[in-house]
Amino acid sequence: MNKKLVALREVSREEFMELAQSGTRELFDLGQFKVLDAWKGEEQRQFVYDMGPHRCFEIDKNTGYDLVTAFYCGGNKQELNETLQHIVSSV
C-alpha cells in the first residue's frame, strides 16, 4: 500500500461497547488488529481495533475499502500490518 492511511478519530470504550452490542462485523484480522464495520443508526462505519491495548479507531469508508482489498486480493501482509500500525498511531 503506497499511500498513508490515517484514522479519523479514536472511539471511546463506551461507544465501542454500544457498537458491539448493536452488531459489528469482523472484515478481517491480521496480527493484533481487527478491521470491523458496524451500523450506527442509518450510517455504516468502519473501524480498526488494536487488540494489544484494546483501542478502537474510526476510519473512512475509502480507507476501509483499501484495507479489505489489500487483505483479500493478494496484498503484502507485512506491509498491510505496517499500514494498520500507522493508522492507530495517527491519532
N, C-alpha and C positions, 0 to 999 in steps of 0.2 A: 504494500500500500504506500503509494508515494506521497499523498497529501496528509497533512497533520490534522487529525480529527480531535475535537475537544468536546467536553461536557458543557451542557447549558447551565447546570446547577447541581448542587448536592441535595439529595432528597432527605428530609428528616426521617428519623426512625418511625415516628408516628404516622407520617404519610406513607412510608413504605409498608407498614403493617396494614393500613387501610387498603392499599392497592392489593396486597397479598390476599386479604380477606375477600375482596371483590373479584379476584381471579387474575393471576398473571400466567403468562405462557413463557416457558423457557425456550428460546430460539436456538441456543447452543451454549455449551460451556467449554472453556479452554483454560486449563490450569486452575488458578484461583478465581477466575472470572466467569460470570454468567451474563449472557445478553438476554434480556427479557422484554416482553411488551405487556401492556395492561390497558384496560379501558377505565377512564375516569369520566363518568357521565357519557357524553356522546363522543368524546375525544380519545383516540388511541395514542398512547405514548410509549416510548422506547427507553430502556434503561441498561446501564452496565452496573452489575452488582459485584463488588470486590469482597469475596468471602473471607479474605485474610482478616481485615479489620471490621468486617461487616458494615460496609458503607455502600450507598447506592447513589448513582448519578444519572440524571436525565440527559438523554441525547436527542438530537433532532432526527426526524424520520430518514433523511438522506444519510446521516451517519449510520443509523441502524441498518439501512439497506446495504451500504458499503461493507459493513462488518459481516452481515449474514452472507452476502455473495462471496466475500473473500473466504469465509469458512467453508461453504458448501461447494464452491466452484474451483477448488484446487489452489487456493491461496497459500502462501508460505505461513505455516502455523507459528513459527518463531517470530516472524515479522508482525503477524496479527497479535500475538501476545504483547509485543513491544508497543503496538498501537493502543491496545487496551490499557497498558500501564500509563501511557501518555495521557489518555483520556481521563483516567482517575486522578492524575496529578495536575490536570489543567485547571482545576477549580481552586 
